[in-house]
């Protein structure tokens, strides 16, 4: 998912293009249960033209709210350079470290970390997933359903895309077992099934099963960070959370309107799957000029900015609603050295940002990753998608 394999190491973007599933298994009119088990995966891979999968993830009877739900939380680890939580999968409750990605619609697990054949609660392959990423990388593979455990919460028969070794590159860190996707359901939903059923995502799945009463979740990363599902915790923010308009919905993201270094109003799209901050190449060039940074072109029109490690510029982000203001610490600005006393700014410019490159036409757009997000906590609700709550992250 990297923009470059050399200079831009660590700058990841996972704004995902929509992928559709159309299957022609050569068994028109038959369900997957009519196909010999040993032939199902091959059939799913080899024929993708006319036959559409129409079964739901769970029957509506199974998803009826049978009890009052609660909430669950997991601590967030980012010391290895990615936003990671530990989940458990299957009858063996195998613990898997997962990259939490607010810019991805599909939960994927490497087959090295999870083997559905060893889980008595796993289904046979029921569909094929296909995803594409900003960097041009993509993946495909079988979809199975299995029990998925997050903290004290259990999502039964949750759809999981299985990554084979050919596609491990979409999660490049060997210590990470997959992607836990929490992008807003909607147009960017991975169309594993005809009709884009909402219950593909974990949070909606948990609500439909009665594990939680709502579709609230909250994210804090960095030291003391956590991912909270089913509730909001105002105490995680210094002075409490501020409610703002969710300006990221055009890309099915969480986002706010704000300013960079007191410049013109822009949109910040939050993406926990990105390490740095990404904008258009033209926008980045203007920023580098304003900061006095040295412009360096890398590959395919991508650009980075180099600054003096001993005297870095100020990088400040402020919301245009409320009074939230975050200044990126100097140690974060100088964390990636380029040699000769120069450091790489955490802001890069790309000609290829957004779903199908659509952010190229949004000159005021920033995809903000860990470099910004580790200093805030943000809370949202899929049932009230036009609002987001955000505040400075409280440090212990």
Helices and strands as residue ranges (DSSP letters): G 32-34, H 37-46, E 72-75, E 84-89, E 94-101, E 108-110, G 116-118, E 127-132, E 138-150, E 153-163, G 165-170, E 178-181, G 198-200, H 202-208, E 216-220, E 226-229, G 234-236, E 242-245, G 249-251, E 255-260, E 265-270, E 277-280, H 281-291, E 294-297, E 303-308, E 316-319, E 325-327, H 330-333, E 337-339, E 342-350, G 355-361, E 365-368, H 370-373, E 376-381, G 382-384, E 387-392
